[in-house]
C-alpha cells in the first residue's frame, strides 16, 4: 500500500495532481470536483466503467437522456455527495453522462445550470473517463461552448 | 482540531517581496533566489513552446538566464511589478517576451523599443504557449508546496503521514484499509489526512500569495491549476 517509485517521482502527473488539488479545496469543493478526483485515481477508469455500465454511449433519443438525468438527480443527495459517498458519485457520473449525451445528440442542455458551468464540469471529468465516454464528454463540451446562455 | 488556515497563516506573504526589497542587497538576493527557484522552469517551458530561442540561435535555458541577469539585478523591475496589478508569473512572461525582442533588435541593429512597457506583447501571445507556461507553473508550484510540506512533516516527526495522505486522497484507498494497516482508528486516520491537507494548502497558499494572489483568490487559483493540469492530459 506504499508509494511506488513512479508515484514518488510523479506527484505532479495530472492524474495525481487533480485529486491532490481537490483535497486542498476543503469545504469549498464542489461535487463534480470530487467526481473528477475519483475518476483520476489509479482505479478511476475501472470505477467509472462500472458506474456507467448501465448507460449506453450510443446515440439516444432526448427522452432516454432526460429520463436517465431525472433518475440520477434523485440519487445525488447533497450530503452524500459532499462526503464523497461512492454510490452518490456514481449517480453524479451517470447524471453527467445524461447531460453529455443530450448535448452531443440533440445539442440540448437538460439543465438550468449555465452552459459554461456544465462545460467546466464535463471538461474536468471527461479526460479521465474510459473510451468512448471521454469522446462523448469532449463532443458535449464543444456543443456547450457553442451555446449562448 | 486545527486552527483555521487564515488564522494560522497570516497574509504577510503577499507583502514578502516588498518587504525584502526594503532590506537592501540582502533582501534583493533573497527575492532573486525566490524568482529563479520558482519561475525558471515555467519560463523555460514558455520559451520552448513559443520557439523564442530559434531567432536568437540559443537554448531556452540561456534565454531565461539572460533575462534573469538583465532584470533581477534591478530592484525597480520588481517594484514596478507590485504596482502593475499583474500576477508575478504574468509579469515575468511579458518581460521575457520583451527581453527577447530587445536581444533581437540588438542583433539586427534596428529601432529601439521601451523595455519597461508591460503591455507590449500581451496581445500577441500564442495560447498554446501560455497553456504550456501555466502547466509548468502549476507543476512548479505544487512540487514546491509538496517539498515544503514534507519538510514540515519531517521536522514534526510525522513524515509517514504524507504517505497516508497520498494513499487515501490520491490513490483512493479507503480509510478502513489504511487504518487497519497502520493499527489506528478511522477518526485518527481522517485527522492525520486532514492535517497533511492543511499543511499542503498552507504551503501552496504561500506560493500563490507571493505570486500576487489575494487571500480570497486561493480557491480560484487552485481551480486554475486543475485546469492547467488538464493541458498536460491532452498534450502528453
HADDOCK unambig.tbl for C-alpha pairs under 7 A between the chains (distance, minus, plus):
assign (segid A and resid 2 and name CA) (segid B and resid 163 and name CA) 6.89 0.50 0.50
assign (segid A and resid 3 and name CA) (segid B and resid 163 and name CA) 6.60 0.50 0.50
assign (segid A and resid 12 and name CA) (segid B and resid 139 and name CA) 5.69 0.50 0.50
assign (segid A and resid 12 and name CA) (segid B and resid 142 and name CA) 6.97 0.50 0.50
assign (segid A and resid 12 and name CA) (segid B and resid 143 and name CA) 6.76 0.50 0.50
assign (segid A and resid 14 and name CA) (segid B and resid 229 and name CA) 5.28 0.50 0.50
assign (segid A and resid 14 and name CA) (segid B and resid 230 and name CA) 6.60 0.50 0.50
assign (segid A and resid 14 and name CA) (segid B and resid 232 and name CA) 6.74 0.50 0.50
assign (segid A and resid 14 and name CA) (segid B and resid 233 and name CA) 6.35 0.50 0.50
assign (segid A and resid 16 and name CA) (segid B and resid 170 and name CA) 5.85 0.50 0.50
assign (segid A and resid 18 and name CA) (segid B and resid 226 and name CA) 5.85 0.50 0.50
assign (segid A and resid 19 and name CA) (segid B and resid 169 and name CA) 6.35 0.50 0.50
assign (segid A and resid 19 and name CA) (segid B and resid 170 and name CA) 5.33 0.50 0.50
assign (segid A and resid 20 and name CA) (segid B and resid 169 and name CA) 6.55 0.50 0.50
assign (segid A and resid 20 and name CA) (segid B and resid 170 and name CA) 6.00 0.50 0.50
assign (segid A and resid 21 and name CA) (segid B and resid 222 and name CA) 6.51 0.50 0.50
assign (segid A and resid 21 and name CA) (segid B and resid 226 and name CA) 6.87 0.50 0.50
assign (segid A and resid 23 and name CA) (segid B and resid 169 and name CA) 6.75 0.50 0.50
assign (segid A and resid 23 and name CA) (segid B and resid 197 and name CA) 6.62 0.50 0.50
assign (segid A and resid 24 and name CA) (segid B and resid 197 and name CA) 5.97 0.50 0.50
assign (segid A and resid 24 and name CA) (segid B and resid 201 and name CA) 5.56 0.50 0.50
assign (segid A and resid 25 and name CA) (segid B and resid 219 and name CA) 6.28 0.50 0.50
assign (segid A and resid 41 and name CA) (segid B and resid 170 and name CA) 6.09 0.50 0.50
assign (segid A and resid 41 and name CA) (segid B and resid 171 and name CA) 5.35 0.50 0.50
assign (segid A and resid 41 and name CA) (segid B and resid 172 and name CA) 6.15 0.50 0.50
assign (segid A and resid 42 and name CA) (segid B and resid 171 and name CA) 5.87 0.50 0.50
